[in-house]
Amino acid sequence: MYSFMGVGLFCAGVGNILLIVSTATDYWIQYRQSSSYMHQGLWRYCMPGKCFPHNDSIAHLDATRALMLLSLLACFIGIIIGIMAFIHYSSFDRFDKTFAAGILFFISFFLVFLAMAVYTGVKINYYGKHYGNWRFSWSYIIGWLSVVLTFFSGIFYICAYRAHECPRSANSY
């Protein structure tokens, strides 16, 4: 049980750090326009030598930002509850912290997956038609890595819950 929780907590911690880095950085997309490369993130876009904030309220960026921030919050709360489950903090006896942490990690997974899917769909549709030389960059890739890590942290915590909930007895037959 503790090995599942330890690996799950490690995955969640790394996933949360990657979520923070991905959300905060400006290298989601890079594209070439008139002999220079530009890049953009969720909060601003950058031309050679200068960056500008996204002033317009663009629906897919607003949705991606909100979903990424909610995913960060769910993962962070899941980590706190996961640590409390790991060290047997017993302020809530009837509250199964292992199961709650697993559910929060799955919520975080779902939110970041939805954010990445919205961003991907809109950008492929728009940039595929308007720009010939563009690509997703490292911030975007880190976002997808956080999808995988938050999913596996949820899996490990649910496995730990199941291992603790269903102890196998020798007299089960």
C-alpha positions, 0 to 999 in steps of 0.5 A: 500500500505504501509503495503505491502511495509513494510512487503516486505522490512522486508522480503527483509532485512531478506532475504538479511542478510540470503543470506550473512550468507549462502554465507559466512559460511562453513556449506553447507554440513557435512559428515563423513569420517573415524571416523571424521566429515568434513564440506564444504561451497562455499569457503572452506572445513574443516577437524577437526581442519583445513580449506582449500580453494577450490583451484580447479575451480569446475563448480557447486561451481563457478556457485553457488557462482556467482549466490549467489553474483548476488542475493545479489546484486539484493536484496541489490539494490532492498532494496535501491530502495524499501526504496526510494519508501517508503519515496517518494524520487522523483529524478526519477518521471517517474520511478516507484520504487515500481515496480522496487523493486519488479522486483529486488526482483524477480530477486534475488529470481530467482538467489538464487533459481537457485544457490540452485538448481544447488548445490542441484542437483550436491551434491545429485548426487555426495554424494549420490553415494560416501558417505553414511553418509552426510547431508545438514547443516544449511548454506544450509538451510538458503540459502533456507530460503532466497529463500522464503523470497526474493520471498515473498518480490517480491510478497509484492512489486508487490501487493503494486504496484498494490494497488497504480496503480489501485485505486478503484473508486466508479464510476467504474460501 
